[in-house]
Amino acid sequence: SITPLQSKIASTAHSLLRSARAEALSAILASHGDTESPRFVAALWALNSVYLGMGRDPKSEQSLLEGTWRTLSRPNFCDCLGKNNNGDFIYTLGRMSFDMFRPTRLKCSIQRVVSTTQKVGPLDALPDSVPKSLKGEIDLLASEQDSSMPEEGHLLRTYNIEIEFSIEPRSKDENVQNEDDAGYRLPS
């Protein structure tokens, strides 16, 4: 049975956790997603301290990893070109797609990034798209898995990232490249 003192301590810990979460959220929003801002770093340290004080590790709570999450931190592509009038960060399509899509210098503003994680499995029902080498690693882990692991059969998770962006209009000062078409024809 829980004593009144234990109940008060648990209530205080949960109150501290709510306050630390609220401050971390406020700090990341105030810094426009900058995870290196001093206020956010301090808030994250405080939140981590509260979790440690409670003896909890949210990374080990698998149920907290499932679902769809909106990323609050700013996009982390290199070579940010600044922000548009709406405060959205601008990058080139090439930077955003690792030069997989063209035109690579097309300017795009990112409105939001959403990440989805979910369990894949059970082990005997892995999708065909999972490489054989990864299936081999999963089989090895499954054979080593003991009864203390809470989620037998779910060693693999998907991680999908959706980036919502808009193509930015060209500015008046921007050099517009002219494309010349050259061709040949036979005399008639």
DRENKOL-137679 format. One record per atom (N, C-alpha, C): residue number from 1; chain; atom name; x, y, z. Coordinates in steps of 0.02 Angstrom, whole numbers, padded with zeros to 5 digits, always signed. Example, Ala and Ser with C-alpha at 12.3 -4.5 7.8 and 13.67 -1.06 7.14 Angstrom:
<kebas>
num	chaine	atome	u	v	w
1	A	N	+00660	-00284	+00390
1	A	CA	+00615	-00225	+00390
1	A	C	+00660	-00165	+00390
2	A	N	+00642	-00112	+00354
2	A	CA	+00684	-00053	+00357
2	A	C	+00645	+00002	+00394
</kebas>
This chain:
<kebas>
num	chaine	atome	u	v	w
1	A	N	+00042	-00059	+00000
1	A	CA	+00000	+00000	+00000
1	A	C	+00044	+00062	+00000
2	A	N	+00018	+00115	-00030
2	A	CA	+00056	+00177	-00037
2	A	C	+00042	+00222	+00023
3	A	N	+00095	+00248	+00051
3	A	CA	+00088	+00293	+00108
3	A	C	+00070	+00363	+00083
4	A	N	+00043	+00406	+00126
4	A	CA	+00028	+00474	+00106
4	A	C	+00090	+00511	+00082
5	A	N	+00148	+00498	+00112
5	A	CA	+00210	+00531	+00091
5	A	C	+00229	+00509	+00020
6	A	N	+00224	+00444	+00006
6	A	CA	+00239	+00419	-00061
6	A	C	+00192	+00448	-00112
7	A	N	+00129	+00455	-00094
7	A	CA	+00080	+00485	-00139
7	A	C	+00097	+00558	-00154
8	A	N	+00117	+00595	-00102
8	A	CA	+00135	+00666	-00111
8	A	C	+00198	+00672	-00154
9	A	N	+00247	+00628	-00143
9	A	CA	+00309	+00629	-00184
9	A	C	+00292	+00614	-00257
10	A	N	+00250	+00564	-00269
10	A	CA	+00231	+00547	-00338
10	A	C	+00194	+00604	-00371
11	A	N	+00150	+00637	-00334
11	A	CA	+00112	+00694	-00360
11	A	C	+00160	+00752	-00377
12	A	N	+00208	+00764	-00334
12	A	CA	+00257	+00817	-00346
12	A	C	+00300	+00801	-00407
13	A	N	+00320	+00738	-00414
13	A	CA	+00361	+00717	-00471
13	A	C	+00323	+00727	-00536
14	A	N	+00259	+00708	-00537
14	A	CA	+00219	+00716	-00598
14	A	C	+00207	+00790	-00613
15	A	N	+00200	+00831	-00562
15	A	CA	+00194	+00903	-00572
15	A	C	+00258	+00932	-00601
16	A	N	+00315	+00910	-00575
16	A	CA	+00380	+00931	-00602
16	A	C	+00387	+00909	-00675
17	A	N	+00366	+00849	-00690
17	A	CA	+00370	+00823	-00758
17	A	C	+00328	+00865	-00806
18	A	N	+00266	+00881	-00786
18	A	CA	+00223	+00923	-00828
18	A	C	+00255	+00991	-00839
19	A	N	+00283	+01021	-00787
19	A	CA	+00314	+01087	-00793
19	A	C	+00376	+01084	-00839
20	A	N	+00416	+01032	-00831
20	A	CA	+00477	+01025	-00872
20	A	C	+00459	+01014	-00945
21	A	N	+00407	+00973	-00958
21	A	CA	+00384	+00963	-01027
21	A	C	+00359	+01028	-01057
22	A	N	+00319	+01065	-01019
22	A	CA	+00291	+01128	-01043
22	A	C	+00347	+01177	-01060
23	A	N	+00398	+01181	-01017
23	A	CA	+00454	+01227	-01030
23	A	C	+00493	+01206	-01092
24	A	N	+00505	+01141	-01101
24	A	CA	+00541	+01117	-01160
24	A	C	+00501	+01133	-01224
25	A	N	+00436	+01123	-01222
25	A	CA	+00394	+01140	-01279
25	A	C	+00394	+01214	-01293
26	A	N	+00387	+01255	-01241
26	A	CA	+00388	+01327	-01249
26	A	C	+00455	+01350	-01277
27	A	N	+00510	+01321	-01253
27	A	CA	+00577	+01341	-01275
27	A	C	+00589	+01324	-01348
28	A	N	+00567	+01265	-01370
28	A	CA	+00578	+01245	-01440
28	A	C	+00536	+01288	-01487
29	A	N	+00476	+01305	-01465
29	A	CA	+00433	+01348	-01507
29	A	C	+00460	+01419	-01510
30	A	N	+00484	+01445	-01453
30	A	CA	+00511	+01513	-01451
30	A	C	+00574	+01520	-01493
31	A	N	+00612	+01466	-01499
31	A	CA	+00675	+01469	-01537
31	A	C	+00665	+01450	-01610
32	A	N	+00602	+01442	-01632
32	A	CA	+00586	+01423	-01700
32	A	C	+00619	+01357	-01719
33	A	N	+00620	+01311	-01670
33	A	CA	+00645	+01244	-01684
33	A	C	+00720	+01236	-01677
34	A	N	+00754	+01286	-01651
34	A	CA	+00827	+01281	-01643
34	A	C	+00844	+01240	-01581
35	A	N	+00866	+01179	-01591
35	A	CA	+00881	+01134	-01535
35	A	C	+00946	+01152	-01499
36	A	N	+00983	+01201	-01525
36	A	CA	+01044	+01223	-01492
36	A	C	+01036	+01288	-01454
37	A	N	+00976	+01315	-01451
37	A	CA	+00966	+01377	-01414
37	A	C	+00978	+01364	-01339
38	A	N	+01009	+01410	-01304
38	A	CA	+01024	+01399	-01233
38	A	C	+00962	+01383	-01191
39	A	N	+00906	+01416	-01206
39	A	CA	+00846	+01403	-01167
39	A	C	+00822	+01331	-01177
40	A	N	+00822	+01308	-01239
40	A	CA	+00799	+01240	-01252
40	A	C	+00847	+01188	-01222
41	A	N	+00912	+01200	-01228
41	A	CA	+00961	+01153	-01200
41	A	C	+00950	+01147	-01124
42	A	N	+00939	+01204	-01091
42	A	CA	+00927	+01203	-01018
42	A	C	+00862	+01167	-01002
43	A	N	+00810	+01179	-01042
43	A	CA	+00745	+01146	-01031
43	A	C	+00750	+01071	-01042
44	A	N	+00787	+01051	-01092
44	A	CA	+00796	+00980	-01105
44	A	C	+00836	+00946	-01049
45	A	N	+00887	+00981	-01024
45	A	CA	+00926	+00955	-00968
45	A	C	+00880	+00946	-00907
46	A	N	+00838	+00996	-00894
46	A	CA	+00792	+00992	-00836
46	A	C	+00743	+00934	-00845
47	A	N	+00716	+00926	-00905
47	A	CA	+00669	+00871	-00918
47	A	C	+00703	+00804	-00908
48	A	N	+00763	+00797	-00933
48	A	CA	+00801	+00735	-00924
48	A	C	+00814	+00722	-00850
49	A	N	+00829	+00774	-00812
49	A	CA	+00842	+00767	-00740
49	A	C	+00780	+00743	-00703
50	A	N	+00722	+00768	-00723
50	A	CA	+00659	+00747	-00691
50	A	C	+00648	+00673	-00705
51	A	N	+00656	+00652	-00769
51	A	CA	+00648	+00581	-00785
51	A	C	+00696	+00538	-00746
52	A	N	+00760	+00559	-00743
52	A	CA	+00809	+00519	-00705
52	A	C	+00790	+00515	-00632
53	A	N	+00766	+00571	-00604
53	A	CA	+00745	+00572	-00534
53	A	C	+00686	+00525	-00520
54	A	N	+00645	+00516	-00571
54	A	CA	+00587	+00470	-00564
54	A	C	+00607	+00398	-00579
55	A	N	+00669	+00388	-00602
55	A	CA	+00690	+00320	-00619
55	A	C	+00660	+00296	-00684
56	A	N	+00642	+00342	-00729
56	A	CA	+00610	+00323	-00792
56	A	C	+00656	+00341	-00850
57	A	N	+00653	+00301	-00902
57	A	CA	+00688	+00315	-00964
57	A	C	+00637	+00311	-01020
58	A	N	+00614	+00369	-01045
58	A	CA	+00561	+00366	-01096
58	A	C	+00581	+00328	-01159
59	A	N	+00646	+00324	-01173
59	A	CA	+00668	+00286	-01233
59	A	C	+00654	+00212	-01225
60	A	N	+00648	+00188	-01163
60	A	CA	+00636	+00117	-01153
60	A	C	+00561	+00101	-01150
61	A	N	+00519	+00152	-01149
61	A	CA	+00447	+00142	-01149
61	A	C	+00423	+00138	-01221
62	A	N	+00421	+00077	-01247
62	A	CA	+00407	+00065	-01318
62	A	C	+00342	+00097	-01342
63	A	N	+00292	+00100	-01299
63	A	CA	+00228	+00128	-01320
63	A	C	+00234	+00202	-01336
64	A	N	+00284	+00236	-01308
64	A	CA	+00294	+00307	-01323
64	A	C	+00326	+00318	-01391
65	A	N	+00353	+00265	-01420
65	A	CA	+00386	+00270	-01485
65	A	C	+00338	+00260	-01543
66	A	N	+00279	+00233	-01530
66	A	CA	+00232	+00217	-01583
66	A	C	+00191	+00278	-01603
67	A	N	+00175	+00284	-01666
67	A	CA	+00128	+00335	-01687
67	A	C	+00157	+00384	-01737
68	A	N	+00120	+00438	-01747
68	A	CA	+00140	+00491	-01794
68	A	C	+00155	+00553	-01754
69	A	N	+00212	+00583	-01768
69	A	CA	+00236	+00639	-01729
69	A	C	+00253	+00697	-01775
70	A	N	+00233	+00756	-01756
70	A	CA	+00253	+00816	-01792
70	A	C	+00319	+00840	-01762
71	A	N	+00368	+00850	-01805
71	A	CA	+00433	+00872	-01782
71	A	C	+00430	+00946	-01765
72	A	N	+00450	+00963	-01704
72	A	CA	+00449	+01033	-01682
72	A	C	+00516	+01067	-01695
73	A	N	+00569	+01029	-01702
73	A	CA	+00634	+01059	-01716
73	A	C	+00637	+01079	-01790
74	A	N	+00678	+01128	-01804
74	A	CA	+00684	+01151	-01873
74	A	C	+00714	+01096	-01916
75	A	N	+00701	+01097	-01981
75	A	CA	+00732	+01047	-02025
75	A	C	+00808	+01052	-02019
76	A	N	+00842	+00996	-02025
76	A	CA	+00913	+00995	-02013
76	A	C	+00953	+00982	-02077
77	A	N	+00928	+01006	-02134
77	A	CA	+00966	+01000	-02196
77	A	C	+01021	+01054	-02194
78	A	N	+01077	+01041	-02226
78	A	CA	+01129	+01092	-02227
78	A	C	+01112	+01145	-02279
79	A	N	+01146	+01201	-02275
79	A	CA	+01139	+01256	-02322
79	A	C	+01069	+01287	-02323
80	A	N	+01043	+01304	-02264
80	A	CA	+00979	+01339	-02260
80	A	C	+00987	+01407	-02294
81	A	N	+00938	+01425	-02335
81	A	CA	+00940	+01489	-02372
81	A	C	+00905	+01545	-02334
82	A	N	+00880	+01531	-02275
82	A	CA	+00845	+01582	-02236
82	A	C	+00772	+01562	-02227
83	A	N	+00731	+01613	-02216
83	A	CA	+00659	+01602	-02205
83	A	C	+00619	+01643	-02255
84	A	N	+00559	+01620	-02270
84	A	CA	+00514	+01659	-02311
84	A	C	+00473	+01705	-02266
85	A	N	+00425	+01742	-02294
85	A	CA	+00385	+01789	-02255
85	A	C	+00342	+01755	-02203
86	A	N	+00328	+01691	-02211
86	A	CA	+00288	+01654	-02162
86	A	C	+00331	+01624	-02106
87	A	N	+00396	+01633	-02110
87	A	CA	+00441	+01604	-02060
87	A	C	+00461	+01533	-02074
88	A	N	+00445	+01507	-02134
88	A	CA	+00464	+01439	-02152
88	A	C	+00536	+01438	-02177
89	A	N	+00574	+01388	-02158
89	A	CA	+00643	+01382	-02180
89	A	C	+00645	+01362	-02254
90	A	N	+00694	+01390	-02291
90	A	CA	+00700	+01378	-02362
90	A	C	+00764	+01339	-02376
91	A	N	+00757	+01288	-02418
91	A	CA	+00814	+01248	-02440
91	A	C	+00805	+01235	-02515
92	A	N	+00857	+01212	-02547
92	A	CA	+00849	+01192	-02617
92	A	C	+00823	+01120	-02619
93	A	N	+00787	+01104	-02672
93	A	CA	+00761	+01037	-02681
93	A	C	+00819	+00986	-02680
94	A	N	+00875	+01006	-02709
94	A	CA	+00933	+00961	-02710
94	A	C	+00956	+00944	-02640
95	A	N	+00960	+00993	-02595
95	A	CA	+00981	+00980	-02526
95	A	C	+00931	+00936	-02490
96	A	N	+00867	+00950	-02501
96	A	CA	+00815	+00912	-02467
96	A	C	+00812	+00840	-02490
97	A	N	+00831	+00827	-02552
97	A	CA	+00823	+00759	-02580
97	A	C	+00890	+00725	-02594
98	A	N	+00945	+00753	-02566
98	A	CA	+01011	+00724	-02577
98	A	C	+01026	+00719	-02652
99	A	N	+01005	+00771	-02689
99	A	CA	+01015	+00777	-02761
99	A	C	+00981	+00721	-02801
100	A	N	+00929	+00692	-02773
100	A	CA	+00893	+00639	-02809
100	A	C	+00840	+00668	-02856
101	A	N	+00815	+00728	-02841
101	A	CA	+00763	+00758	-02882
101	A	C	+00788	+00823	-02913
102	A	N	+00764	+00838	-02972
102	A	CA	+00785	+00898	-03009
102	A	C	+00725	+00941	-03022
103	A	N	+00732	+01005	-03029
103	A	CA	+00794	+01043	-03030
103	A	C	+00822	+01052	-02959
104	A	N	+00885	+01039	-02951
104	A	CA	+00915	+01038	-02884
104	A	C	+00918	+01107	-02852
105	A	N	+00918	+01160	-02893
105	A	CA	+00923	+01228	-02863
105	A	C	+00854	+01260	-02851
106	A	N	+00801	+01223	-02861
106	A	CA	+00734	+01248	-02849
106	A	C	+00726	+01263	-02775
107	A	N	+00704	+01323	-02758
107	A	CA	+00696	+01342	-02687
107	A	C	+00629	+01318	-02661
108	A	N	+00632	+01285	-02603
108	A	CA	+00572	+01257	-02571
108	A	C	+00569	+01278	-02498
109	A	N	+00510	+01295	-02474
109	A	CA	+00501	+01311	-02403
109	A	C	+00465	+01253	-02370
110	A	N	+00489	+01235	-02311
110	A	CA	+00461	+01178	-02275
110	A	C	+00409	+01202	-02226
111	A	N	+00347	+01176	-02233
111	A	CA	+00294	+01194	-02187
111	A	C	+00293	+01149	-02126
112	A	N	+00303	+01084	-02135
112	A	CA	+00306	+01040	-02077
112	A	C	+00337	+00973	-02096
113	A	N	+00361	+00939	-02045
113	A	CA	+00390	+00873	-02053
113	A	C	+00354	+00827	-02004
114	A	N	+00331	+00770	-02030
114	A	CA	+00294	+00722	-01989
114	A	C	+00331	+00655	-01993
115	A	N	+00342	+00624	-01936
115	A	CA	+00374	+00558	-01933
115	A	C	+00325	+00507	-01906
116	A	N	+00324	+00448	-01936
116	A	CA	+00282	+00394	-01912
116	A	C	+00326	+00334	-01897
117	A	N	+00316	+00305	-01838
117	A	CA	+00350	+00243	-01821
117	A	C	+00298	+00191	-01802
118	A	N	+00309	+00130	-01823
118	A	CA	+00264	+00076	-01804
118	A	C	+00301	+00010	-01806
119	A	N	+00274	-00038	-01769
119	A	CA	+00303	-00105	-01767
119	A	C	+00292	-00140	-01833
120	A	N	+00341	-00180	-01852
120	A	CA	+00334	-00225	-01909
120	A	C	+00339	-00296	-01882
121	A	N	+00296	-00337	-01902
121	A	CA	+00300	-00406	-01878
121	A	C	+00231	-00434	-01870
122	A	N	+00226	-00491	-01841
122	A	CA	+00277	-00530	-01807
122	A	C	+00332	-00554	-01853
123	A	N	+00383	-00584	-01823
123	A	CA	+00444	-00601	-01860
123	A	C	+00430	-00644	-01922
124	A	N	+00380	-00687	-01919
124	A	CA	+00367	-00731	-01975
124	A	C	+00329	-00696	-02031
125	A	N	+00312	-00633	-02021
125	A	CA	+00273	-00597	-02072
125	A	C	+00308	-00533	-02094
126	A	N	+00375	-00534	-02098
126	A	CA	+00411	-00474	-02120
126	A	C	+00396	-00461	-02193
127	A	N	+00391	-00398	-02212
127	A	CA	+00378	-00382	-02283
127	A	C	+00436	-00406	-02327
128	A	N	+00419	-00418	-02390
128	A	CA	+00470	-00440	-02438
128	A	C	+00523	-00386	-02449
129	A	N	+00506	-00323	-02435
129	A	CA	+00553	-00269	-02447
129	A	C	+00610	-00266	-02396
130	A	N	+00606	-00306	-02343
130	A	CA	+00660	-00307	-02293
130	A	C	+00718	-00347	-02323
131	A	N	+00777	-00316	-02327
131	A	CA	+00835	-00352	-02356
131	A	C	+00852	-00416	-02318
132	A	N	+00878	-00465	-02355
132	A	CA	+00895	-00530	-02324
132	A	C	+00944	-00522	-02267
133	A	N	+00993	-00477	-02275
133	A	CA	+01044	-00469	-02222
133	A	C	+01011	-00443	-02158
134	A	N	+00962	-00399	-02165
134	A	CA	+00926	-00373	-02106
134	A	C	+00883	-00428	-02075
135	A	N	+00851	-00468	-02118
135	A	CA	+00812	-00525	-02092
135	A	C	+00856	-00572	-02052
136	A	N	+00918	-00582	-02075
136	A	CA	+00965	-00625	-02039
136	A	C	+00982	-00596	-01970
137	A	N	+00992	-00530	-01968
137	A	CA	+01006	-00498	-01903
137	A	C	+00946	-00503	-01856
138	A	N	+00886	-00496	-01884
138	A	CA	+00825	-00501	-01844
138	A	C	+00818	-00572	-01816
139	A	N	+00830	-00622	-01859
139	A	CA	+00826	-00691	-01836
139	A	C	+00876	-00704	-01779
140	A	N	+00936	-00676	-01785
140	A	CA	+00987	-00685	-01733
140	A	C	+00964	-00652	-01668
141	A	N	+00939	-00591	-01672
141	A	CA	+00914	-00557	-01612
141	A	C	+00856	-00594	-01581
142	A	N	+00811	-00620	-01623
142	A	CA	+00753	-00657	-01597
142	A	C	+00775	-00720	-01560
143	A	N	+00827	-00752	-01585
143	A	CA	+00850	-00813	-01552
143	A	C	+00884	-00798	-01485
144	A	N	+00911	-00737	-01479
144	A	CA	+00944	-00716	-01416
144	A	C	+00895	-00684	-01368
145	A	N	+00835	-00668	-01392
145	A	CA	+00786	-00632	-01351
145	A	C	+00764	-00675	-01293
146	A	N	+00762	-00645	-01234
146	A	CA	+00739	-00682	-01175
146	A	C	+00670	-00658	-01154
147	A	N	+00642	-00690	-01105
147	A	CA	+00574	-00675	-01084
147	A	C	+00568	-00607	-01050
148	A	N	+00625	-00576	-01032
148	A	CA	+00621	-00510	-01001
148	A	C	+00607	-00455	-01051
149	A	N	+00615	-00470	-01115
149	A	CA	+00600	-00419	-01166
149	A	C	+00525	-00415	-01176
150	A	N	+00497	-00354	-01170
150	A	CA	+00424	-00347	-01168
150	A	C	+00387	-00360	-01233
151	A	N	+00420	-00352	-01290
151	A	CA	+00383	-00355	-01352
151	A	C	+00411	-00409	-01398
152	A	N	+00405	-00470	-01378
152	A	CA	+00431	-00524	-01419
152	A	C	+00396	-00523	-01487
153	A	N	+00436	-00533	-01539
153	A	CA	+00408	-00535	-01606
153	A	C	+00407	-00467	-01641
154	A	N	+00426	-00414	-01607
154	A	CA	+00425	-00348	-01638
154	A	C	+00493	-00315	-01631
155	A	N	+00542	-00342	-01665
155	A	CA	+00610	-00314	-01662
155	A	C	+00621	-00260	-01714
156	A	N	+00579	-00257	-01764
156	A	CA	+00588	-00210	-01819
156	A	C	+00533	-00158	-01818
157	A	N	+00552	-00096	-01832
157	A	CA	+00503	-00041	-01836
157	A	C	+00514	-00004	-01901
158	A	N	+00461	+00024	-01927
158	A	CA	+00467	+00067	-01985
158	A	C	+00479	+00138	-01960
159	A	N	+00508	+00179	-02002
159	A	CA	+00517	+00250	-01987
159	A	C	+00508	+00287	-02052
160	A	N	+00451	+00321	-02058
160	A	CA	+00435	+00357	-02119
160	A	C	+00435	+00432	-02104
161	A	N	+00463	+00470	-02149
161	A	CA	+00466	+00543	-02142
161	A	C	+00428	+00574	-02200
162	A	N	+00381	+00618	-02183
162	A	CA	+00344	+00656	-02234
162	A	C	+00362	+00729	-02226
163	A	N	+00383	+00760	-02281
163	A	CA	+00401	+00831	-02279
163	A	C	+00351	+00869	-02323
164	A	N	+00315	+00915	-02292
164	A	CA	+00268	+00956	-02329
164	A	C	+00304	+01021	-02346
165	A	N	+00308	+01036	-02412
165	A	CA	+00344	+01096	-02433
165	A	C	+00309	+01129	-02491
166	A	N	+00327	+01192	-02502
166	A	CA	+00302	+01231	-02559
166	A	C	+00360	+01255	-02600
167	A	N	+00349	+01262	-02664
167	A	CA	+00400	+01291	-02708
167	A	C	+00396	+01366	-02702
168	A	N	+00452	+01398	-02688
168	A	CA	+00454	+01470	-02678
168	A	C	+00457	+01505	-02746
169	A	N	+00422	+01562	-02752
169	A	CA	+00427	+01599	-02815
169	A	C	+00497	+01630	-02822
170	A	N	+00517	+01640	-02884
170	A	CA	+00581	+01673	-02897
170	A	C	+00576	+01746	-02877
171	A	N	+00630	+01772	-02849
171	A	CA	+00630	+01843	-02832
171	A	C	+00648	+01883	-02895
172	A	N	+00631	+01947	-02894
172	A	CA	+00645	+01991	-02952
172	A	C	+00720	+02000	-02962
173	A	N	+00758	+01997	-02908
173	A	CA	+00830	+02007	-02912
173	A	C	+00868	+01945	-02933
174	A	N	+00835	+01889	-02933
174	A	CA	+00868	+01826	-02948
174	A	C	+00885	+01822	-03022
175	A	N	+00944	+01797	-03037
175	A	CA	+00963	+01789	-03107
175	A	C	+00920	+01734	-03137
176	A	N	+00886	+01751	-03189
176	A	CA	+00845	+01702	-03224
176	A	C	+00888	+01671	-03278
177	A	N	+00893	+01606	-03277
177	A	CA	+00934	+01573	-03327
177	A	C	+00893	+01564	-03390
178	A	N	+00924	+01581	-03445
178	A	CA	+00891	+01570	-03509
178	A	C	+00912	+01503	-03537
179	A	N	+00865	+01468	-03563
179	A	CA	+00881	+01404	-03594
179	A	C	+00875	+01413	-03669
180	A	N	+00928	+01397	-03704
180	A	CA	+00927	+01401	-03777
180	A	C	+00919	+01331	-03805
181	A	N	+00875	+01324	-03852
181	A	CA	+00868	+01261	-03886
181	A	C	+00902	+01266	-03954
182	A	N	+00948	+01222	-03965
182	A	CA	+00982	+01221	-04030
182	A	C	+00958	+01158	-04065
183	A	N	+00949	+01163	-04129
183	A	CA	+00926	+01106	-04166
183	A	C	+00956	+01105	-04236
184	A	N	+00944	+01052	-04270
184	A	CA	+00969	+01044	-04338
184	A	C	+00911	+01024	-04382
185	A	N	+00916	+01042	-04445
185	A	CA	+00867	+01017	-04493
185	A	C	+00900	+01009	-04561
186	A	N	+00873	+00965	-04598
186	A	CA	+00899	+00954	-04666
186	A	C	+00865	+01003	-04713
187	A	N	+00902	+01027	-04763
187	A	CA	+00869	+01071	-04811
187	A	C	+00814	+01034	-04848
188	A	N	+00760	+01069	-04862
188	A	CA	+00705	+01037	-04897
188	A	C	+00713	+01042	-04971
</kebas>
